[in-house]
Amino acid sequence: MDSEAEGPQIIKVTPLQQMLASCTGAILTSLMVTPLDVVKIRLQAQSNPFHKGKCFVYSNGLMDHLCICEEEGNKAWYKKPGYFRGTLDAFLKIIRNEGIKSLWSGLPPTLVMAVPATVIYFTCYDQLTAVLRSKLGENESHIPIVAGIVARFGAVTVISPLELIRTKMQSKNFSYKELHQFVSKKVSEDGWISLWRGWAPTVLRDVPFSAMYWYNYEVLKKWLCEKSGLYEPTFMINFTSGALSGSFAAVVTLPFDVVKTQKQTQLWMYESHKISMPLHMSTWAIMKNIVAKNGFSGLFTGLIPHLIKIAPACAIMISTYEFGKAFFQKQNTRRQQYQ
């Protein structure tokens, strides 16, 4: 929602300014919460019945990433640290076996993906919200849900092929020529749709998350403003609303996050070993296999690091975004006064 100046004239924040405001949150979130998501996704990946220690997955809070463990001669590029018994055990084993820097492994390409994904997502949400409110009215409660769904659906669809390419680049050192050959071969063999593999479970997780997150965020922000007697939300109100709404949405959608991790793991294992994709790799089939092997609790593997990560991630992302918009809104107001 665009920041509004008090008074009869509304000074809007431009789409370009919204893009700039969203970049800061993406960078800060990637730096601060990546270690927690490394642990969460490692815990999820080890419960995969197809996981043989040949790959590992991590995420930065906005999207998941998977890397392939390839061997050159007798020297493995990645050494499996052993079975993790829990969150703390995973932290200690990763640091002991791989060093503390491994908790931020792949951060540069993560930032390359995180910034455009966040820019598309937040800017689309704000623009859609403004359009819907102009047509349906300011107090329509379903606007955050609709805008959140459409914005996330678009962001996931646009970023999905780029994530596939980045994942391949992280499997080993590729030249741009080799990368072009890989993409060309994949498209010629399986068609352009092959660049969107893993899109379905991502949408099943991210779209409901987005709908719940934005609806609860707007409700909590309005409620906290009323309780505090404020017309505009403060930094702390945005921070608290983002943390609470993000945590709730994260718990509800975690099963699809687990499925996405396992589906990506299976996908890259079969591709790396030149094995045909099995027919039972649907989202619901994987979910049934998880329940059969690990019980219903298996669908919530990695819940603790996920919650520890998601609360500050959502809080930092939305509060810095709103702060950035407020800054640009004040600049626009001053510029308007001197015209």
C-alpha positions in Angstrom: 0.0 0.0 0.0 1.5 3.4 -1.0 2.3 5.7 1.8 0.0 8.7 2.0 0.8 12.2 3.1 -1.5 13.7 5.7 -3.7 16.4 4.2 -5.9 16.7 1.2 -3.3 15.9 -1.4 -1.9 12.3 -1.7 1.7 12.1 -2.8 2.3 8.7 -4.3 5.4 6.5 -4.4 6.4 5.6 -8.0 7.0 2.0 -9.1 10.7 2.7 -9.5 10.9 3.9 -5.9 9.0 0.8 -4.7 11.6 -1.3 -6.5 14.5 0.5 -4.8 12.8 0.2 -1.4 12.3 -3.6 -1.8 16.0 -4.2 -2.7 17.3 -3.3 0.8 15.0 -5.9 2.5 16.1 -8.6 0.1 19.8 -8.0 0.8 19.4 -7.8 4.5 17.2 -10.9 4.7 19.6 -13.0 2.6 22.5 -12.1 4.8 20.7 -12.7 8.1 18.5 -15.7 7.6 20.4 -17.9 5.1 22.1 -20.0 7.9 18.8 -20.9 9.4 17.4 -22.0 6.1 20.5 -24.0 5.3 19.8 -26.0 8.4 16.1 -26.3 7.7 16.5 -27.6 4.1 19.3 -30.0 5.1 17.0 -31.5 7.6 14.3 -31.8 5.0 16.6 -33.3 2.4 17.9 -36.1 4.6 14.4 -37.5 5.1 14.0 -37.9 1.4 14.1 -41.7 0.6 15.8 -40.9 -2.7 18.5 -38.8 -1.0 21.9 -40.6 -1.1 24.1 -37.8 0.0 24.7 -36.7 -3.6 23.2 -33.2 -3.2 22.1 -30.6 -0.8 19.5 -27.8 -0.8 19.3 -24.4 0.9 17.2 -21.3 0.8 17.4 -17.6 1.6 13.8 -17.1 2.7 12.5 -16.1 -0.7 13.2 -19.2 -2.7 14.8 -22.6 -2.4 18.1 -23.6 -4.0 19.5 -27.1 -4.7 23.1 -28.0 -5.5 24.4 -31.3 -6.9 27.4 -33.0 -5.3 29.7 -34.1 -8.2 32.9 -35.9 -7.8 36.1 -35.2 -9.8 38.4 -38.1 -9.5 38.6 -39.1 -5.9 37.9 -35.7 -4.5 34.3 -34.9 -3.7 33.1 -31.3 -4.1 30.8 -31.7 -1.1 31.2 -34.1 1.8 28.0 -35.3 3.6 28.3 -34.2 7.2 26.3 -37.2 8.6 22.8 -37.7 9.9 21.3 -34.7 11.7 19.4 -35.4 14.9 17.9 -31.9 15.2 18.4 -28.2 14.6 21.3 -27.6 17.0 23.0 -30.9 15.9 22.8 -29.8 12.2 24.3 -26.4 13.0 27.2 -28.0 14.9 27.9 -30.7 12.3 27.8 -28.3 9.4 30.2 -25.9 11.1 32.5 -28.7 12.3 32.7 -30.5 8.9 32.4 -27.6 6.5 33.3 -24.5 8.4 31.1 -21.6 9.5 31.3 -20.0 6.0 29.2 -22.9 4.6 26.2 -21.5 6.4 26.3 -18.7 3.8 27.2 -21.0 0.9 26.0 -19.7 -2.4 25.2 -16.3 -1.1 26.2 -14.3 -4.2 24.0 -16.2 -6.6 21.3 -16.2 -4.0 21.4 -12.4 -3.9 21.3 -12.3 -7.7 18.0 -14.3 -7.5 16.6 -12.7 -4.4 16.7 -9.1 -5.5 14.7 -9.4 -8.8 12.2 -11.8 -7.1 11.6 -9.4 -4.3 11.3 -6.4 -6.6 8.8 -8.1 -8.8 6.8 -9.5 -5.9 6.5 -6.3 -3.8 6.1 -3.9 -6.6 3.4 -6.0 -8.3 1.5 -6.3 -4.9 1.5 -2.6 -4.3 0.5 -1.7 -7.9 -2.3 -4.3 -7.9 -3.5 -3.1 -4.4 -3.7 0.5 -5.7 -5.7 -0.5 -8.7 -8.1 -2.7 -6.8 -8.7 -0.1 -4.1 -9.5 2.5 -6.7 -12.1 0.2 -8.2 -13.5 -1.6 -5.1 -12.9 0.9 -2.3 -10.3 1.3 0.5 -12.1 -0.9 3.0 -12.5 -4.0 0.8 -10.9 -6.8 2.9 -10.3 -9.3 0.1 -7.9 -6.9 -1.8 -4.7 -8.1 0.0 -5.6 -11.7 -0.7 -6.2 -11.2 -4.4 -3.2 -8.9 -4.9 -0.9 -11.3 -2.9 -2.0 -14.3 -4.9 -1.5 -12.6 -8.3 1.8 -11.0 -7.4 3.3 -14.2 -6.0 2.0 -16.3 -8.9 3.7 -13.9 -11.4 7.0 -13.7 -9.4 7.3 -17.5 -9.2 6.5 -17.9 -12.9 9.1 -15.3 -14.0 11.9 -16.4 -11.7 11.5 -20.2 -12.1 13.6 -20.6 -15.3 16.4 -18.3 -13.8 16.4 -20.5 -10.7 16.9 -23.6 -12.8 19.8 -22.0 -14.6 21.4 -20.8 -11.4 21.1 -24.2 -9.8 22.9 -25.8 -12.7 25.7 -23.2 -12.5 26.2 -24.0 -8.8 26.6 -27.7 -9.5 30.1 -27.1 -10.8 32.1 -24.3 -12.6 30.3 -23.7 -15.9 31.4 -21.4 -18.6 28.8 -19.3 -20.3 29.2 -21.3 -23.4 28.6 -24.6 -21.5 25.6 -23.0 -19.8 24.1 -21.9 -23.2 24.7 -25.5 -24.5 22.9 -26.9 -21.5 19.8 -24.7 -21.9 19.7 -25.2 -25.6 19.9 -29.0 -25.2 17.2 -29.0 -22.5 14.8 -26.9 -24.6 15.4 -29.0 -27.7 14.8 -32.3 -25.9 12.0 -31.4 -23.6 10.7 -28.0 -24.9 10.5 -24.6 -23.2 8.2 -26.0 -20.5 11.2 -28.0 -19.0 12.6 -24.7 -17.7 9.7 -24.5 -15.3 10.2 -27.9 -13.6 9.4 -27.6 -9.9 7.0 -24.8 -10.6 3.9 -26.6 -9.3 5.0 -27.3 -5.7 6.5 -23.9 -5.5 3.2 -22.3 -6.4 1.3 -24.6 -4.0 3.6 -23.3 -1.2 4.1 -19.7 -2.1 0.7 -18.6 -3.3 -1.3 -19.7 -0.2 1.6 -18.3 1.9 1.3 -14.9 0.1 -2.5 -14.8 0.5 -2.4 -15.5 4.2 0.6 -13.3 4.8 -0.7 -10.1 3.2 -4.3 -10.5 4.6 -3.0 -11.0 8.2 -0.4 -8.3 7.8 -2.9 -5.7 6.7 -5.3 -6.7 9.5 -2.6 -6.7 12.2 -1.2 -3.4 11.0 -4.6 -1.7 11.1 -5.4 -3.2 14.5 -2.1 -2.1 16.0 -2.4 1.4 14.7 -5.9 1.7 16.2 -4.6 0.4 19.6 -1.8 2.9 19.5 -3.9 5.8 18.3 -1.8 6.3 15.2 -2.8 7.3 11.7 0.2 5.8 10.0 2.1 2.6 11.2 5.5 3.0 12.8 8.6 0.9 11.9 7.9 -1.4 14.9 4.2 -1.9 13.9 5.3 -3.0 10.5 8.0 -5.2 12.0 5.6 -6.9 14.4 2.9 -7.3 11.9 5.3 -8.9 9.4 6.8 -11.3 11.9 3.4 -12.6 13.2 1.7 -12.9 9.8 4.7 -14.5 8.3 5.0 -17.1 11.1 1.4 -18.1 10.8 1.6 -18.5 7.0 4.9 -20.4 7.3 3.4 -23.1 9.6 0.4 -23.7 7.4 2.4 -24.0 4.2 5.4 -25.9 5.5 4.2 -29.3 4.2 4.5 -28.0 0.6 7.9 -26.6 1.4 9.0 -30.1 2.5 7.5 -31.6 -0.7 9.3 -29.0 -2.9 12.6 -29.8 -1.3 12.2 -33.5 -1.9 10.9 -33.1 -5.4 13.9 -30.9 -6.4 16.2 -33.4 -4.8 14.7 -36.3 -6.7 14.6 -34.2 -10.0 18.3 -33.4 -9.9 19.4 -36.9 -8.7 17.6 -38.6 -11.7 18.9 -36.0 -14.1 22.5 -36.3 -12.8 22.4 -40.1 -13.2 20.6 -40.0 -16.6 17.7 -41.9 -15.2 14.1 -41.5 -16.6 11.8 -39.5 -14.3 9.5 -41.9 -12.3 5.7 -41.4 -12.7 5.0 -41.2 -9.0 6.8 -37.9 -8.5 3.6 -35.9 -8.2 3.2 -33.5 -5.2 0.5 -35.6 -3.6 2.3 -38.9 -4.1 5.5 -37.5 -2.4 3.3 -36.2 0.4 1.8 -39.6 0.9 5.3 -41.2 0.9 6.5 -38.8 3.6 3.5 -39.6 5.8 3.9 -43.3 5.3 7.6 -43.2 6.2 7.8 -40.5 8.9 4.3 -40.0 10.0 2.3 -36.8 9.8 5.1 -35.0 11.6 7.3 -35.6 8.6 5.4 -33.0 6.7 6.6 -30.4 9.2 10.3 -31.4 9.2 12.5 -28.4 9.9 9.7 -26.4 11.6 11.9 -24.9 14.3 14.6 -23.4 12.1 11.8 -22.5 9.6 10.0 -20.5 12.3 13.1 -19.0 13.7 14.0 -17.8 10.2 10.6 -16.8 8.9 9.7 -14.3 11.6 12.8 -12.1 11.3 12.8 -12.6 7.5 9.3 -11.3 7.0 9.7 -8.6 9.7 12.9 -7.3 8.1 11.6 -7.5 4.6 8.3 -5.6 5.1 9.5 -3.1 7.7 12.5 -2.0 5.5 10.3 -1.9 2.5 7.7 0.3 4.2 10.5 2.5 5.6 12.0 2.9 2.2 8.6 3.9 0.7 8.0 6.4 3.5 11.4 7.9 2.8 10.6 8.3 -0.9 7.1 9.6 -0.1 8.7 12.4 2.0 11.1 13.2 -0.8 8.2 13.4 -3.2 6.3 15.7 -0.9 9.2 18.1 -0.5 9.8 18.1 -4.3 6.1 18.8 -4.8 6.2 21.8 -2.4 9.1 23.4 -4.3 7.4 23.1 -7.7 
